[in-house]
Amino acid sequence: MAIRTIITEGEDTLRKRAREVTDFGPRTQTIIDDMIDTLYDAGNGIGLAAPQVGLLRRIFIIDLQDETGLTVFVNPEIIAEEGTQLCTEGCLSVPGKWGQVERPDSVLVKAQDRFGKPFELRGEGLMANVICHENDHLDGVLFIDKVIGDLLTESDIA
C-alpha cells in the first residue's frame, strides 16, 4: 500500500472520463488500497475518486467518518435522484476553494464492491452529496463547474 499524489485543478486527467473496471485482480486491489491510504493521509477528505490520483478508472471511495465506515464504489451508476439540497463543497483536487452546489437530497446508486460483487445503496443528505461529487470526478466534472454564485477562498471566509 502506498500514498499517491492527489492531482489538482489544471491536470488533464481530472477532465477526462474514466474507464470501466473489468478486472478485479491484484492491480485493482492495490489501486483501492492506495486510494484508502491516500484519503486518510489527506486528513480532511471524506471521498476520493481514482482520477484524483491520476488513474482513469471508475472507482471512488467514501468515508463520512461516522458509523457507516468506508465504502468502495466500482463502476457506479446513479439510477435515481430525489429532492434537492444546497451543499457547501470543497475538493482535495481544488485545495483552498469552496462553493455552494445544488445536489439531490437522496440518490440510489448501483455499483460493484472492490471484488466485483454488485450492490445498491441509497444515500441521503451528506452521503448523497458526496456520491454525486465523487461520481462527477469519473466523468471529468469538478464541483467548481457547478458552483452557484462565487467560489470562495480562505481569505473570503476569514
BELWOZI-V906471 format. One line per field, one symbol per residue. ss: DSSP state (H for helix, E for strand, L for the rest). phi: phi as a letter, one per 20 degrees, with the letter a starting at -180 (. if undefined). psi: psi as a letter, one per 20 degrees, with the letter a starting at -180 (. if undefined). A space follows every 50 residues. Layout:
ss = ???
phi = ???
psi = ???
This chain:
ss = LLLLLLLLLLLHHHHLLLELLLLLLHHHHHHHHHHHHHHHHHLLLLEEEH HHHLLLELEEEEELLLLLLEEEEEEEEEEEEELLEEEEEEELLEEEEEEE EEELLEEEEEEELLLLLEEEEEEELHHHHHHHHHHHHHLLLLHHHLLEEE EEEHHHHL
phi = .beefeecgofggfddffefedddfgffffgfffffgfffffncdcbbdg gfdndececbcccflcffmecdddlfbfdbcbmbbddedcbfecfmccae cecffbcdcdbdefdnffbcbedclgffgfgffffggfdmddgffdfene edcgffef
psi = qqpqpoqrphphhijqpqqqpiokahghhgggghggggghhhhjqjqpqg hikjpmqmpqqpojlaihapppoplqpoiqqqaqqpqoqaphimqjqqrp pprqhpqppqaqaijjpqrqpppqcgggghggghhhhijkpqhiijppbq pqrhhhh.
